[in-house]
Amino acid sequence: MLNVQEDANSGLIAGYTFFSEQRGQRTSWVEAQVAAPREVGQFRWLHINLAMRPARRWLEEASGIPESAVEAMLDADPHYHVVSTAQGFLLTLHDVILGQTENPRENTGLIAIWVDRGQMITIRRWPMLCTDRLIKSVEADYAPASTIDLFLRLFDQIVDTFRKRVVRLRVEIDKAEDKMLAGLTSGLRSHLAGLRREAVAMHRRIVPEFHGINQLAARLPAWVTEDEQAFFRQMTDEVGSIINDIRSAQERTKVLQDEYAAMIAEETNTNLFVLSIVTVIMLPMTFVTGYFGMNTAALPLTSPEGWGSIASTLIIIAVGALTGLLLRYALLRNRRDR
């Protein structure tokens, strides 16, 4: 029976041994330190917390994994690694950090996956969503046929997680486009910028993985069957499709940002045009009122009977109307010339 406290202190998060497509049996840390099964149809999965010293020491000294793969597993820098040997292969993939699914950009971490005939070992530093789902599947009724089958199940869950993110991103872009067409531009600029940053972040994470899968598919170990190789090629096609959708989302957000900038520029130009028209009309009128408002002697239309005020008002109105007519004539002529 699994000793949870003992395995938690050692770094073993979950361990299972599978027998000929039967439901996995729990594996303790003591049992995990024994060499991987070599019998046909028997294999195991060890999910390890790399932050625990016993797990690191076991990987370095007693796991039997090639040195190049162990170095890639223990690498603290968030780099992608692809290692393929005759014994097995190592691949690092992005998974969603458990409990942070609401934040679409800065909530992913790398997991390292080693696969050979007798075992699959997954290494992580934070609790991950897809590996947690795989544990629940194994605890339920999932019985993989081989380590490759188990790996493909995990990878499919990771791909499905990113696929759902891309679908959600496309829905958000559609909503932003509808708002723009309806003229509802309040807060749209920052929203479009956030969508574009999300698309760029996903593209930055998935593209290296796509290249890693391509490299791995081209140099799989000889013990991988043809059917399993076909699944790898299918997996590559799925990731390529997601990348195309992400690039399309990037282009759409860029186009929407350009359209938004053009709308704001057009609105600004319209406001400046109206302001210029009002300024031109009021300028002669202001001059007339300023002229008749001078406190000087012998100013015209300063009759004590009061008709001078009426005359000056009529002059102001006439000047404004004449200015408006001249502007209208100039605008119409300019349009005909175009």
C-alpha positions in Angstrom: 0.0 0.0 0.0 1.2 3.5 -0.9 2.8 5.3 2.0 1.8 8.9 1.2 4.0 10.6 3.8 7.1 8.6 2.9 6.6 9.1 -0.8 5.8 12.8 -0.4 9.1 13.3 1.5 11.0 11.4 -1.1 9.6 13.3 -4.1 7.3 10.6 -5.6 4.0 12.2 -6.3 2.4 9.2 -7.8 3.6 5.8 -9.0 1.8 3.0 -10.9 2.7 -0.3 -12.3 0.7 -1.7 -15.2 0.2 -5.3 -16.2 -1.1 -6.2 -19.8 -3.7 -3.4 -20.1 -5.0 -3.9 -16.6 -5.7 -1.1 -14.1 -2.6 0.3 -12.6 -1.4 -0.7 -9.2 0.0 1.9 -6.8 3.8 1.9 -6.5 5.6 3.1 -3.3 8.9 4.9 -3.3 10.7 1.8 -2.0 9.3 -0.2 -5.0 10.1 2.7 -7.4 13.8 2.5 -6.6 13.9 -1.0 -8.0 14.8 -1.3 -11.7 12.0 -0.8 -14.2 10.0 -3.9 -15.2 11.4 -5.9 -18.1 8.6 -8.4 -18.6 6.5 -8.1 -21.8 3.3 -6.1 -21.1 4.5 -4.8 -17.8 5.6 -1.2 -17.3 5.3 1.7 -14.8 4.8 5.4 -14.5 6.6 7.5 -11.9 5.5 11.1 -11.4 8.3 12.9 -9.4 8.7 16.3 -7.7 12.1 17.5 -8.7 12.2 19.9 -5.7 12.8 16.9 -3.3 16.5 15.8 -2.8 15.9 12.0 -2.7 14.2 12.1 -6.1 17.1 14.1 -7.6 19.7 11.8 -6.1 17.9 8.7 -7.4 17.6 10.2 -10.9 21.3 11.0 -10.9 22.6 7.7 -9.4 20.2 4.8 -9.7 17.5 5.5 -12.3 19.4 3.9 -15.2 18.4 6.8 -17.5 21.1 8.0 -19.9 23.2 10.8 -18.5 22.2 13.3 -21.3 18.5 12.8 -20.4 19.2 13.2 -16.7 21.0 16.5 -17.3 18.1 17.7 -19.3 15.6 16.7 -16.5 17.6 18.5 -13.8 18.2 21.6 -15.9 16.8 24.5 -13.9 16.5 26.9 -16.9 13.2 26.8 -18.7 14.6 25.4 -22.0 13.2 22.9 -24.3 15.0 19.6 -24.5 14.7 16.7 -26.9 16.9 13.6 -26.3 16.5 10.4 -28.2 18.6 7.3 -27.5 18.3 3.6 -28.3 16.9 3.1 -24.8 14.2 5.8 -24.9 13.5 9.5 -25.4 13.1 12.6 -23.4 10.8 15.5 -24.3 9.9 18.7 -22.3 6.5 20.1 -22.7 4.5 23.0 -21.3 1.6 22.2 -19.0 -0.8 24.5 -17.1 0.1 25.1 -13.4 -2.7 23.7 -11.3 -5.0 26.3 -9.8 -4.0 29.1 -12.2 -6.2 28.3 -15.2 -7.9 31.7 -15.1 -4.7 33.5 -16.1 -4.0 32.8 -19.8 -0.5 34.0 -20.1 1.8 33.5 -17.1 0.6 30.2 -15.7 2.5 27.5 -17.5 5.5 25.5 -16.5 7.7 22.8 -18.1 7.4 19.1 -17.4 10.1 16.7 -18.5 9.0 13.3 -19.8 11.2 10.3 -20.1 9.8 7.2 -22.0 11.4 3.8 -22.5 10.0 0.3 -22.9 9.6 -0.3 -19.2 8.7 3.1 -17.7 7.5 6.6 -18.2 8.9 9.2 -15.7 7.5 12.7 -15.5 9.4 15.4 -13.7 7.8 18.7 -12.5 8.6 21.5 -10.1 4.9 22.8 -9.6 1.6 21.0 -9.5 0.4 20.6 -13.2 -3.1 20.4 -14.6 -2.7 17.7 -17.2 -0.5 15.3 -15.2 -3.1 15.6 -12.4 -5.8 14.7 -14.8 -3.8 11.7 -16.0 -3.4 10.5 -12.4 -7.2 10.8 -12.0 -7.7 8.8 -15.2 -5.4 6.1 -14.0 -7.1 6.0 -10.6 -10.4 5.6 -12.4 -10.3 3.0 -15.2 -7.7 4.0 -17.7 -5.4 1.1 -18.6 -2.7 2.0 -21.1 -1.3 -0.6 -23.4 2.3 0.6 -23.3 4.5 3.5 -22.2 4.0 5.1 -25.6 0.2 4.9 -25.2 0.5 6.5 -21.7 2.7 9.3 -23.1 0.3 10.0 -26.0 -2.6 10.2 -23.6 -0.7 12.8 -21.6 0.3 14.7 -24.7 -3.2 14.7 -26.0 -4.5 16.2 -22.8 -1.9 19.0 -23.0 -2.8 19.6 -26.7 -6.5 19.7 -25.8 -5.8 22.2 -23.1 -4.1 24.6 -25.5 -6.7 23.9 -28.1 -9.5 25.0 -25.7 -7.4 28.2 -25.0 -7.2 28.9 -28.7 -10.9 28.5 -29.1 -11.6 30.8 -26.2 -9.2 33.3 -27.7 -10.9 33.2 -31.1 -14.3 33.7 -29.4 -12.9 36.8 -27.5 -11.6 38.2 -30.8 -15.0 37.7 -32.4 -16.6 39.6 -29.6 -14.1 42.4 -29.9 -14.7 42.6 -33.6 -18.5 42.8 -33.0 -18.1 45.6 -30.5 -15.9 47.5 -33.0 -18.4 47.2 -35.8 -21.1 48.3 -33.3 -19.0 51.4 -32.4 -18.6 50.3 -28.8 -14.9 51.2 -28.4 -14.8 51.8 -24.6 -12.0 49.8 -23.2 -11.4 48.0 -26.5 -7.8 49.2 -26.9 -6.5 47.5 -23.8 -8.7 44.4 -24.4 -7.2 43.9 -27.9 -3.7 44.4 -26.5 -4.3 41.7 -23.9 -5.6 39.3 -26.6 -2.6 39.9 -28.7 -0.2 39.3 -25.8 -2.0 36.1 -25.1 -1.7 34.9 -28.7 2.0 35.8 -28.8 2.6 34.0 -25.5 0.9 30.8 -26.7 2.8 31.0 -30.0 6.1 31.4 -28.1 5.4 28.3 -26.1 3.9 25.9 -28.6 6.2 26.5 -31.6 9.4 25.2 -29.9 7.4 22.1 -28.8 6.3 21.6 -32.4 9.9 21.6 -33.6 10.8 19.2 -30.7 8.0 16.8 -31.7 9.2 16.9 -35.3 12.8 16.1 -34.2 11.6 13.3 -32.0 9.3 11.8 -34.6 12.2 11.6 -37.1 14.5 9.7 -34.7 12.3 7.5 -32.5 13.9 4.4 -30.9 13.7 1.2 -32.9 11.4 -0.5 -30.4 8.6 2.0 -31.2 6.1 0.2 -33.4 4.8 1.6 -36.8 1.4 2.2 -35.3 2.9 4.3 -32.5 5.0 6.2 -35.0 1.8 7.0 -37.0 0.3 8.4 -33.8 3.4 10.6 -33.4 2.9 12.0 -36.9 -0.8 12.6 -36.2 0.2 14.4 -33.0 2.6 16.6 -35.0 -0.2 17.5 -37.4 -2.5 18.4 -34.5 0.1 20.7 -33.0 0.7 22.3 -36.4 -3.0 23.0 -36.8 -3.1 24.7 -33.4 -0.1 26.8 -34.4 -1.9 27.9 -37.5 -4.9 28.9 -35.5 -2.7 30.9 -33.1 -1.0 32.7 -36.0 -4.5 33.5 -37.4 -5.5 34.9 -34.1 -2.4 37.0 -34.0 -3.1 38.4 -37.4 -6.7 39.2 -36.5 -5.8 41.0 -33.4 -3.3 43.0 -35.3 -5.8 43.9 -38.0 -8.4 44.9 -35.3 -5.8 47.1 -33.6 -5.0 48.8 -36.9 -8.8 49.3 -37.5 -9.2 50.7 -34.0 -6.3 53.1 -34.5 -7.8 54.2 -37.9 -11.2 54.8 -36.2 -9.7 56.9 -33.5 -7.7 58.8 -36.0 -10.8 59.5 -38.1 -12.7 60.6 -35.1 -9.9 62.9 -34.0 -9.7 64.4 -37.6 -13.5 65.0 -37.5 -13.3 66.7 -34.2 -10.4 68.9 -35.3 -12.3 69.7 -38.6 -15.4 70.9 -36.7 -13.2 72.9 -34.3 -11.4 74.5 -37.2 -14.7 75.5 -38.8 -16.1 77.0 -35.6 -12.8 78.9 -35.1 -12.8 80.3 -38.7 -16.4 81.4 -38.4 -15.9 83.0 -35.0 -12.7 84.7 -35.8 -14.1 87.6 -37.9 -17.0 88.0 -35.5 -14.6 88.2 -32.6 -12.7 90.8 -34.5 -15.8 92.9 -35.1 -17.0 92.7 -31.5 -13.5 93.5 -30.3 -13.3 96.5 -32.5 -16.6 97.9 -31.4 -15.8 97.2 -27.8 -12.7 99.5 -27.8 -13.0 102.3 -25.2 -11.9 105.1 -27.6 -13.4 108.4 -28.7 -15.2 108.9 -32.0 -16.0 105.2 -32.4 -18.5 104.6 -35.2 -22.1 103.7 -34.4 -21.9 105.1 -30.9 -25.3 106.9 -31.2 -27.0 107.7 -27.9 -30.4 106.7 -29.4 -29.3 103.0 -29.3 -29.5 102.2 -33.0 -25.7 101.7 -33.1 -25.9 98.5 -31.0 -28.5 97.1 -33.5 -26.3 98.1 -36.4 -23.2 96.5 -34.9 -25.1 93.3 -34.1 -26.3 93.1 -37.7 -22.8 93.6 -38.9 -21.5 90.8 -36.7 -24.3 88.4 -38.0 -23.6 89.4 -41.5 -19.9 88.8 -41.1 -20.5 85.3 -39.6 -23.0 84.4 -42.4 -20.6 85.6 -45.1 -17.7 83.6 -43.6 -19.9 80.5 -43.4 -21.0 80.9 -47.1 -17.4 81.3 -48.2 -16.3 78.2 -46.3 -19.2 76.2 -47.8 -18.3 77.4 -51.3 -14.6 76.5 -50.7 -15.5 73.0 -49.4 -17.9 72.2 -52.3 -15.3 73.4 -54.8 -12.6 71.2 -53.1 -14.9 68.2 -53.4 -15.6 68.8 -57.1 -11.8 69.1 -57.8 -11.3 65.7 -56.2 
